[in-house]
Amino acid sequence: MKKILVFILFFFLAAIVVAQDFDSLRDDMVNSQIVKRGVTNKRVLDVMRTVPRHRFVPNSLAHAAYFDRPLPIGHNQTISQPYIVALMTELLELKGNEKVLEIGTGSGYQAAILSLLCKEVYTIELLEPLAHSASMILKQLGYKNIEVKHGDGYLGWEEHAPFDAIIVTASPKEIPPKLIEQLKEGGRMVLPVGTNRQELKLVIKDNEGIKVEKIISVRFVPMVRDALD
């Protein structure tokens, strides 16, 4: 009995050490990869220090979860590098009461980040296995203001439109017209656009139409539609 108690105590202490290590890695990630590259929004930085990115990657890659690079999550998809997640999130300028649409749920990590910065997150994933696994992880971690849907993100989510902000984590050849329609006047959309050469773009919609600003060159997986056709 004594040996069993000792083993349980050792396991418990080891788990605490691992958790503390991940906390430290998250702090290092924010300080060295994100702040130093120009992201300044305190709310975004605080959330990036909070959300456990290692829970959104395969267990075999948990040790690399806080490196500044994308990681494979299966089905030829990736989780974006932390800097890009932070940059795209900052560009949305969320204040806390918004309804946000995400196209490309992937691992669920970006949705988790958004959920702590706005009121509601609606996220669409074309690949059913990823939609299911992301939904399960988000529920396990206690994120309650996120709704995950398996579907074609190119078409948006009309029944919940209009959205204060839209974020797209796969690259279409051009800005999807349906997403522009579903963006609220005064809203902001961030997405990569292009095929071989992609540009991260910020779209701002006002009463005169849309304004598009190029941010940086990026590399995302292409936005695929034919899996549902």
C-alpha positions in Angstrom: 0.0 0.0 0.0 2.8 2.3 0.9 4.5 1.7 -2.5 1.3 2.5 -4.3 0.9 5.8 -2.4 4.5 6.7 -3.2 3.9 5.9 -6.9 0.7 8.0 -7.0 2.6 10.9 -5.3 5.4 10.6 -7.8 3.0 10.6 -10.7 1.2 13.6 -9.3 4.4 15.6 -8.8 5.6 14.7 -12.3 2.4 16.0 -13.8 2.8 19.3 -11.9 6.4 19.6 -13.3 5.2 18.9 -16.8 2.4 21.5 -16.5 4.9 24.1 -15.2 7.2 23.3 -18.1 4.5 23.9 -20.6 3.6 27.2 -18.8 7.2 28.3 -19.2 7.3 27.3 -22.8 4.2 29.3 -23.5 5.8 32.4 -21.9 8.9 31.9 -23.9 6.9 31.5 -27.1 5.1 34.8 -26.5 8.1 36.7 -25.5 10.6 35.4 -28.2 8.3 34.7 -31.1 5.4 37.0 -30.9 6.2 40.2 -29.0 9.6 40.5 -30.7 7.9 40.4 -34.1 5.6 43.3 -33.4 2.3 41.9 -31.9 1.4 44.3 -29.1 -2.3 43.7 -28.2 -2.2 42.8 -24.5 -5.4 40.7 -24.6 -4.1 38.6 -27.5 -0.7 38.1 -25.8 -2.4 37.1 -22.5 -4.6 34.5 -24.3 -1.6 33.1 -26.2 0.0 32.6 -22.8 -3.1 30.8 -21.6 -4.3 28.3 -24.2 -2.5 25.0 -24.1 -1.3 24.6 -27.7 0.2 21.2 -26.8 -3.3 19.8 -26.3 -4.2 20.6 -30.0 -1.3 18.6 -31.6 -0.6 14.9 -31.7 1.0 13.6 -28.5 4.1 12.7 -30.4 4.6 16.4 -31.3 3.7 17.9 -27.9 7.4 18.7 -27.3 7.4 20.9 -30.3 4.0 22.6 -29.7 5.6 26.0 -28.7 8.2 26.2 -31.5 7.5 28.9 -34.0 6.4 26.7 -36.9 3.3 24.9 -38.2 2.8 21.3 -37.2 1.0 18.5 -38.9 -2.3 17.4 -37.4 -3.3 14.7 -39.9 -5.2 14.6 -43.1 -2.6 16.8 -44.8 -3.5 19.7 -42.6 -1.5 21.8 -40.2 -1.8 23.9 -37.1 -0.5 27.4 -37.9 2.7 28.8 -36.3 2.0 30.8 -33.1 3.1 34.1 -34.6 0.7 33.8 -37.5 -2.2 32.9 -35.1 -1.4 35.9 -32.9 -1.0 38.3 -35.9 -4.3 37.3 -37.5 -6.1 37.5 -34.2 -4.7 40.9 -33.4 -5.8 42.2 -36.9 -9.4 41.4 -36.0 -9.3 44.0 -33.1 -11.7 42.0 -30.9 -13.1 43.9 -27.9 -15.0 41.0 -26.3 -18.7 41.2 -27.4 -18.3 40.0 -31.0 -19.7 37.1 -33.0 -16.8 35.6 -35.0 -16.8 33.1 -37.9 -13.7 30.9 -38.4 -13.3 29.0 -41.7 -11.0 26.0 -41.2 -11.3 24.7 -37.7 -8.3 22.3 -38.0 -7.1 21.4 -34.6 -9.4 23.8 -32.8 -6.5 25.9 -31.5 -7.4 29.2 -33.2 -11.1 28.8 -32.1 -9.9 28.4 -28.5 -7.9 31.6 -28.8 -10.8 33.5 -30.3 -13.3 32.1 -27.7 -11.4 34.0 -24.9 -11.5 37.3 -26.8 -15.1 37.4 -28.1 -18.7 36.4 -27.2 -19.4 33.6 -29.7 -17.3 31.6 -32.1 -18.8 29.7 -35.1 -16.2 27.5 -36.8 -16.5 25.3 -39.9 -14.3 22.4 -40.9 -14.5 20.7 -44.3 -12.9 17.4 -43.1 -15.3 15.5 -40.8 -12.6 13.7 -38.7 -11.0 17.1 -37.8 -14.3 18.7 -37.1 -15.1 15.8 -34.7 -11.7 15.8 -33.0 -11.6 19.5 -32.6 -15.0 19.6 -31.1 -14.1 16.9 -28.6 -10.9 18.6 -27.5 -12.6 22.0 -27.1 -15.3 20.4 -24.9 -12.7 18.6 -22.8 -10.9 21.8 -22.2 -14.1 23.6 -21.2 -14.6 26.1 -24.0 -18.3 26.6 -24.1 -18.9 29.5 -26.5 -17.7 27.6 -29.6 -19.9 25.9 -32.1 -18.2 23.5 -34.6 -19.8 22.5 -37.9 -18.7 20.1 -40.6 -19.3 21.8 -43.9 -18.0 24.0 -46.8 -16.5 27.1 -45.3 -16.4 28.8 -48.7 -20.2 29.3 -48.2 -19.9 30.7 -44.7 -22.6 30.1 -42.1 -25.6 32.0 -43.3 -28.0 31.2 -40.4 -25.7 32.9 -37.9 -24.7 35.9 -40.1 -23.8 38.7 -40.1 -20.5 38.3 -38.3 -18.5 41.1 -36.6 -15.3 39.3 -37.7 -14.2 36.5 -39.9 -10.9 34.6 -39.9 -9.9 32.1 -42.6 -7.1 29.6 -42.0 -6.8 28.1 -45.5 -6.1 29.9 -48.7 -8.7 30.4 -51.4 -7.8 31.7 -54.8 -9.9 34.8 -54.2 -11.9 36.3 -51.4 -15.1 34.2 -51.2 -18.1 36.4 -52.0 -20.3 34.7 -49.5 -17.9 35.7 -46.7 -18.0 39.3 -47.8 -21.8 39.2 -47.7 -21.9 37.7 -44.2 -19.4 40.2 -42.8 -21.2 42.9 -40.8 -20.8 46.5 -41.9 -17.8 47.8 -39.8 -16.5 44.2 -39.6 -13.1 42.9 -40.3 -11.9 39.7 -42.1 -8.4 38.3 -42.1 -7.5 35.6 -44.6 -4.6 34.3 -46.8 -5.4 34.6 -50.6 -3.6 33.0 -53.5 -2.2 29.7 -54.7 1.5 29.5 -55.3 2.1 33.0 -53.9 -0.2 33.8 -51.0 -0.8 37.2 -49.3 -2.4 37.6 -45.8 -5.1 40.2 -46.3 -7.2 42.4 -44.1 -10.7 43.1 -45.4 -12.6 46.0 -43.8 -16.3 46.4 -44.8 -18.0 49.8 -44.5 -21.0 51.6 -46.0 -19.0 52.2 -49.2 -18.0 48.6 -49.8 -14.8 46.8 -48.8 -11.2 47.9 -48.4 -8.4 45.3 -48.7 -5.0 45.7 -47.2 -2.0 43.4 -47.8 -0.2 42.4 -44.6 2.6 39.9 -45.3 3.4 36.9 -47.5 2.3 33.6 -46.0 2.0 29.9 -46.7 -1.3 28.1 -45.8 -2.9 24.9 -47.0 -5.2 25.6 -49.9 -8.9 26.0 -49.3 -10.5 22.8 -50.7 -14.1 22.5 -51.6 -14.6 19.4 -53.8 -14.6 16.9 -50.8 -18.3 17.8 -50.3 -19.2 17.7 -54.0 
